Amino acid sequence: MHRPLMIADILTYAAEAYPKGRIVSARTEGDIHEQTYPQTLARVSQLAHALAGLDIQPGDRVATLAWNGYRHFELYYAISGSGAVCHTINPRLSPEQLVYIVNHAADRLLFVDTTFVPLIAAIADKLPRDLRFVVMTDRAHMPDTGLPGVLCYEELLDGQPESYDWPEMDENTAAGLCYTSGTTGNPKGTLYSHRSTVLHALTTGMLHPGTFHEGSRVLPVVPLFHVNAWGIPYSAPMFGVDIVFPGGRLDGDSLFDLLEREKVVSAWGVPTVWLGLLATIKARGRLPEGFQEMIVGGSAPARSMIEAFEDMGVTVCHAWGMTEMSPVGTHGNLPIWARDLPRDKKIDLKVRQGRRLYGVDLKIVDDEGRRLPHDGKAAGELYVRGNAVATGYFNDPAASAKALDREGWFGTGDIATIDPDGFLTIQDRSKDLIKSGGEWISSIDLENAAMAAPGIAACAVIAVPHPKWDERPLLVAVPEEGATPDLAEVHKLMEGHFAKWQLPDDMVLVESLPLTATGKVSKLTLRKMFEDYTLPDLR
């Protein structure tokens, strides 16, 4: 039989198959909240009735601006399950980008956590006139918003039926919408269908059988407001995994305490988050009880960070993907033939971007679009295709036309190699490569090497102009507290891995690195900051 793949079916299945499965949330109200999957389904049904009462129609965009928590999870299922589109908004975007996104999506309803009410109140006059607002709390905690006709989340649910007749739709119906952070030009919206979302949840869940099984616990630090929290809201209930949501408490101490309190097995997030947790682990001299696995993505983790967690007994899985891929495209689980390799050889594989998921195809091409061999040596632009890869952008035909090649593959903008064993290595973003004297230098490779240097807490490498060599690498570093890193020491550490001409010409110490809305280092901002920087040999 051909049965459509529906997002709502994931939760109805979880409520029946895993009645003891739980969602634990650190709430904006300050406490810890728990509910089972059956209780969640009942509340999601109430919310779906409430949306119908607010005249939300199939295809309407309903926006969220919220932390990771059970109410946000409920919105994921109620909105898409009833036929509307769940539009998650990143609160770290600039006010101008927020205004653009809400207007471009033509959102009809906006659900907002109490934390972000002031952010919305400041731009409310620039949002669509018919946009209505719901604050995600109960009446006792409702803030004075100043927003017109504002509604209370818990009051919307009160008195609504606890069951809902979920509609059966074409599985290609749009279910989710997420915008890129717009580092160049306006943000671009990626639509996810019911089909793509369910298939993505299946493939990511099957990759981690040690974690994705009934009774296990996963903590998504990766936000629900960006690329579906890497699919965890769908794959966890599908496989009976408890979800522990951290809310807005993402510092190392808060994450350590929550991981330990809830005996979390696996946590997912970007490198900047794990550096904070690592500092807390070192300060306390131990791991959180039960913590076994860490999934890291969003940007390339430093080798030294992977080594630190692995040496403490935490399995690190480096994954890669992008918003337009739903988002996971590769995984870093080691194949069986690699499990008995020496420790350093295993780390060599873990720092790469891993092997493709089922349903994801990869190719690399040269400047003329000709395919390059997967020999681990040839480097070219990476293109992808798959059942969870976007075919374009929402209401943006110009950007959509540029995204795909003649064969219908999606261009990632990454320069990569793929070896005969299928391991992907991202050399750099094409715009972040440094071209010096006609030769390319990978900023990622230099950064990963520099992170192992004494006294460096975080760093980035960017290109700065040079009259003779066109561009030269500049190392921008955040020192550890009380430390003064030395460029000569960094060079000494790098010399065995890089030619002399590839080494950074200079190092600048800064208090912090600018981040994008998704927690990555903003090299665009750094390049602007240092566009007039004079290198030592030119002074």
ChimeraX attribute file (.defattr): number of C-alpha atoms within 10 A of each C-alpha:
attribute: neighborCount
match mode: 1-to-1
recipient: residues
	/A:1	3
	/A:2	4
	/A:3	8
	/A:4	14
	/A:5	20
	/A:6	25
	/A:7	24
	/A:8	24
	/A:9	17
	/A:10	20
	/A:11	25
	/A:12	19
	/A:13	18
	/A:14	23
	/A:15	23
	/A:16	12
	/A:17	17
	/A:18	22
	/A:19	14
	/A:20	17
	/A:21	23
	/A:22	23
	/A:23	22
	/A:24	21
	/A:25	22
	/A:26	21
	/A:27	21
	/A:28	21
	/A:29	13
	/A:30	8
	/A:31	8
	/A:32	14
	/A:33	15
	/A:34	14
	/A:35	14
	/A:36	18
	/A:37	24
	/A:38	21
	/A:39	16
	/A:40	24
	/A:41	24
	/A:42	20
	/A:43	23
	/A:44	27
	/A:45	25
	/A:46	22
	/A:47	28
	/A:48	31
	/A:49	23
	/A:50	21
	/A:51	20
	/A:52	13
	/A:53	10
	/A:54	13
	/A:55	11
	/A:56	20
	/A:57	16
	/A:58	18
	/A:59	16
	/A:60	22
	/A:61	27
	/A:62	29
	/A:63	28
	/A:64	26
	/A:65	24
	/A:66	27
	/A:67	28
	/A:68	25
	/A:69	24
	/A:70	22
	/A:71	22
	/A:72	21
	/A:73	18
	/A:74	21
	/A:75	22
	/A:76	26
	/A:77	26
	/A:78	27
	/A:79	29
	/A:80	27
	/A:81	28
	/A:82	27
	/A:83	25
	/A:84	21
	/A:85	27
	/A:86	27
	/A:87	32
	/A:88	27
	/A:89	24
	/A:90	25
	/A:91	22
	/A:92	15
	/A:93	18
	/A:94	12
	/A:95	14
	/A:96	11
	/A:97	18
	/A:98	21
	/A:99	18
	/A:100	16
	/A:101	24
	/A:102	22
	/A:103	16
	/A:104	16
	/A:105	19
	/A:106	17
	/A:107	22
	/A:108	21
	/A:109	22
	/A:110	21
	/A:111	24
	/A:112	24
	/A:113	20
	/A:114	22
	/A:115	17
	/A:116	14
	/A:117	22
	/A:118	15
	/A:119	15
	/A:120	21
	/A:121	13
	/A:122	12
	/A:123	13
	/A:124	17
	/A:125	11
	/A:126	14
	/A:127	18
	/A:128	16
	/A:129	10
	/A:130	10
	/A:131	18
	/A:132	19
	/A:133	24
	/A:134	22
	/A:135	25
	/A:136	25
	/A:137	21
	/A:138	14
	/A:139	13
	/A:140	8
	/A:141	13
	/A:142	15
	/A:143	15
	/A:144	10
	/A:145	15
	/A:146	12
	/A:147	17
	/A:148	11
	/A:149	10
	/A:150	16
	/A:151	18
	/A:152	19
	/A:153	22
	/A:154	16
	/A:155	15
	/A:156	19
	/A:157	19
	/A:158	12
	/A:159	9
	/A:160	17
	/A:161	15
	/A:162	17
	/A:163	14
	/A:164	18
	/A:165	10
	/A:166	16
	/A:167	11
	/A:168	15
	/A:169	15
	/A:170	14
	/A:171	18
	/A:172	15
	/A:173	20
	/A:174	23
	/A:175	30
	/A:176	26
	/A:177	24
	/A:178	27
	/A:179	25
	/A:180	22
	/A:181	21
	/A:182	14
	/A:183	13
	/A:184	8
	/A:185	7
	/A:186	14
	/A:187	18
	/A:188	21
	/A:189	24
	/A:190	24
	/A:191	24
	/A:192	26
	/A:193	24
	/A:194	24
	/A:195	20
	/A:196	25
	/A:197	26
	/A:198	22
	/A:199	20
	/A:200	29
	/A:201	25
	/A:202	17
	/A:203	18
	/A:204	23
	/A:205	23
	/A:206	16
	/A:207	15
	/A:208	15
	/A:209	10
	/A:210	13
	/A:211	22
	/A:212	25
	/A:213	18
	/A:214	17
	/A:215	15
	/A:216	19
	/A:217	27
	/A:218	27
	/A:219	26
	/A:220	22
	/A:221	23
	/A:222	28
	/A:223	24
	/A:224	27
	/A:225	23
	/A:226	23
	/A:227	27
	/A:228	22
	/A:229	19
	/A:230	27
	/A:231	23
	/A:232	23
	/A:233	22
	/A:234	26
	/A:235	23
	/A:236	27
	/A:237	28
	/A:238	25
	/A:239	25
	/A:240	24
	/A:241	26
	/A:242	26
	/A:243	25
	/A:244	27
	/A:245	27
	/A:246	25
	/A:247	21
	/A:248	17
	/A:249	17
	/A:250	16
	/A:251	14
	/A:252	17
	/A:253	18
	/A:254	15
	/A:255	22
	/A:256	22
	/A:257	13
	/A:258	21
	/A:259	24
	/A:260	16
	/A:261	12
	/A:262	19
	/A:263	19
	/A:264	24
	/A:265	22
	/A:266	24
	/A:267	22
	/A:268	22
	/A:269	21
	/A:270	20
	/A:271	21
	/A:272	17
	/A:273	18
	/A:274	25
	/A:275	18
	/A:276	16
	/A:277	20
	/A:278	18
	/A:279	14
	/A:280	19
	/A:281	18
	/A:282	11
	/A:283	10
	/A:284	12
	/A:285	9
	/A:286	10
	/A:287	20
	/A:288	20
	/A:289	15
	/A:290	16
	/A:291	21
	/A:292	21
	/A:293	22
	/A:294	22
	/A:295	21
	/A:296	25
	/A:297	23
	/A:298	22
	/A:299	20
	/A:300	22
	/A:301	24
	/A:302	21
	/A:303	20
	/A:304	17
	/A:305	19
	/A:306	22
	/A:307	20
	/A:308	14
	/A:309	19
	/A:310	17
	/A:311	11
	/A:312	12
	/A:313	13
	/A:314	19
	/A:315	19
	/A:316	23
	/A:317	22
	/A:318	24
	/A:319	24
	/A:320	24
	/A:321	20
	/A:322	16
	/A:323	23
	/A:324	26
	/A:325	26
	/A:326	29
	/A:327	22
	/A:328	26
	/A:329	29
	/A:330	22
	/A:331	26
	/A:332	23
	/A:333	20
	/A:334	15
	/A:335	9
	/A:336	8
	/A:337	7
	/A:338	12
	/A:339	12
	/A:340	9
	/A:341	11
	/A:342	9
	/A:343	12
	/A:344	10
	/A:345	12
	/A:346	15
	/A:347	17
	/A:348	10
	/A:349	18
	/A:350	24
	/A:351	23
	/A:352	23
	/A:353	27
	/A:354	25
	/A:355	24
	/A:356	21
	/A:357	18
	/A:358	17
	/A:359	14
	/A:360	19
	/A:361	16
	/A:362	20
	/A:363	20
	/A:364	23
	/A:365	19
	/A:366	14
	/A:367	8
	/A:368	6
	/A:369	12
	/A:370	11
	/A:371	15
	/A:372	17
	/A:373	17
	/A:374	19
	/A:375	13
	/A:376	16
	/A:377	13
	/A:378	16
	/A:379	20
	/A:380	25
	/A:381	24
	/A:382	25
	/A:383	22
	/A:384	22
	/A:385	21
	/A:386	19
	/A:387	17
	/A:388	23
	/A:389	26
	/A:390	25
	/A:391	20
	/A:392	21
	/A:393	19
	/A:394	18
	/A:395	13
	/A:396	13
	/A:397	11
	/A:398	10
	/A:399	13
	/A:400	16
	/A:401	12
	/A:402	11
	/A:403	19
	/A:404	19
	/A:405	12
	/A:406	7
	/A:407	7
	/A:408	12
	/A:409	20
	/A:410	24
	/A:411	17
	/A:412	18
	/A:413	15
	/A:414	20
	/A:415	23
	/A:416	24
	/A:417	25
	/A:418	27
	/A:419	15
	/A:420	11
	/A:421	12
	/A:422	15
	/A:423	22
	/A:424	25
	/A:425	21
	/A:426	23
	/A:427	23
	/A:428	20
	/A:429	17
	/A:430	16
	/A:431	12
	/A:432	20
	/A:433	22
	/A:434	25
	/A:435	17
	/A:436	19
	/A:437	13
	/A:438	10
	/A:439	12
	/A:440	13
	/A:441	23
	/A:442	21
	/A:443	23
	/A:444	22
	/A:445	19
	/A:446	24
	/A:447	22
	/A:448	22
	/A:449	19
	/A:450	28
	/A:451	21
	/A:452	18
	/A:453	19
	/A:454	16
	/A:455	17
	/A:456	20
	/A:457	19
	/A:458	23
	/A:459	23
	/A:460	22
	/A:461	27
	/A:462	24
	/A:463	25
	/A:464	20
	/A:465	20
	/A:466	17
	/A:467	8
	/A:468	9
	/A:469	12
	/A:470	14
	/A:471	21
	/A:472	25
	/A:473	28
	/A:474	25
	/A:475	22
	/A:476	22
	/A:477	24
	/A:478	20
	/A:479	20
	/A:480	14
	/A:481	10
	/A:482	7
	/A:483	12
	/A:484	13
	/A:485	20
	/A:486	13
	/A:487	17
	/A:488	11
	/A:489	13
	/A:490	22
	/A:491	18
	/A:492	12
	/A:493	16
	/A:494	22
	/A:495	14
	/A:496	9
	/A:497	13
	/A:498	15
	/A:499	9
	/A:500	11
	/A:501	13
	/A:502	20
	/A:503	20
	/A:504	22
	/A:505	16
	/A:506	16
	/A:507	19
	/A:508	14
	/A:509	15
	/A:510	12
	/A:511	11
	/A:512	13
	/A:513	19
	/A:514	14
	/A:515	16
	/A:516	17
	/A:517	18
	/A:518	21
	/A:519	17
	/A:520	17
	/A:521	18
	/A:522	16
	/A:523	20
	/A:524	16
	/A:525	15
	/A:526	18
	/A:527	17
	/A:528	11
	/A:529	10
	/A:530	16
	/A:531	12
	/A:532	10
	/A:533	13
	/A:534	13
	/A:535	16
	/A:536	8
	/A:537	8
	/A:538	7
	/A:539	5
